[in-house]
């Protein structure tokens, strides 16, 4: 059911898409956004100055709730911060140019969870899919309710499913640009472990994410990202055993591959 945007109890979502030279995937992303049953949202596209046909493809999919800002930036997290600065919704979330919503009611599910003012944010599950065939599932990232100390055990919510009230960004800050590959993990760590915001876990897949992003495109970047996570834990004064962090991380990743077929039933 579409949202009644005249009802003040219905939260307005600011959905931010960051892209750069995404001509191969952006159409899928826009299609999954434009077919959402929940309509009380704005869509902000932050383009890093694409030199391919990305902007032309976006122009072919106009929408009254869509704004596009294009220009050079310092990378994905700076672009995300730009989007946050432009957002006017009650809730902020991200769907990047190589991601798609799992179903047409993904945003409706988020909005329903955050109609309850007791919660500051929410997140769900995610499936990684083949870069070229988004119907081919590779990994199933099943999350769980946050428990204190989880980040030191290598856990974090899937960031593309993470939605937080705009007031939380205003109170606790945006992405820390010192972290080149793990600023999303650091931000969620800061919100959940340090600020102790109140979140609700949605036990269903909300997003499909293509493999091959900046953090998972090679072993070197995966290693660098996790070293940044360890630095963030130290920066926030959170106790961690480096050896156990890596053990939990490896076990968790193996589990994602083993569970990939279960997402068909959840």
Buried (B, 14 or more C-beta within 10 A) or exposed (E): EEBEEEEEEBBBBBBBBBBBBBBBBBBBBBEBBBEBBBBBBBBBBBBBEBEEBBBEBBEEBEEEBBEBEBEEBEBBBBBBBBBBEBBEBBBBBBBBBBBBBBBEBBBBBBBBBBEEEEBBBBBBBBBBBEBEEBEEBBBBBBBEEBEEEBBBBBBBBBBBBBBBBBEBBEEBBBBBEEBBBBBBBBBBBBBBBEEEBBBBBBEBBBBBBBBBBEBBEEEEBBEBBBEBBBBBBEBEEBEBEEEEBBEBBEEBBEBBEEBBEEBEEE
